[in-house]
Amino acid sequence: MDQNTFSHRLSELRIQKGVSARDMSLSLGQSAGYINNIENGVNYPSMSVFFYICEYLDITPKEFFDLDTDNPTKANELLEATRRLNDSQIEHLIALAKDLK
C-alpha cells in the first residue's frame, strides 16, 4: 500500500466513524493536526500509533489494509450478529446478501 492509498484509507475510515481529524488526533494524544498530516501525505504514523489508530477505529490492522472491505466496522457488526443465528437463518442472510450484490 503506497502513502496515497494509506492516507485515503485512513480518511475514509475516520469519516465512516463520524469524527473529525482534529478530534481523532486529540483522542490519540497527538497534536490537533496529526491526522490531517497523515491524510495529506505529510507523515506516516509510527507503528505504535498505527495500532492505536486501528483500536480507535475498532478495526484490526488486517482490516485497515483490506481494501476490498469498504466498511470493516459494519462488516464486523454483521459478523457478530450472525453468531446468534441458526443455520437456516444464516442461509437466508447469505441469499439476501447475494441478491443485494
Beta strands, then each sheet from edge to edge (+ up, - down):
end
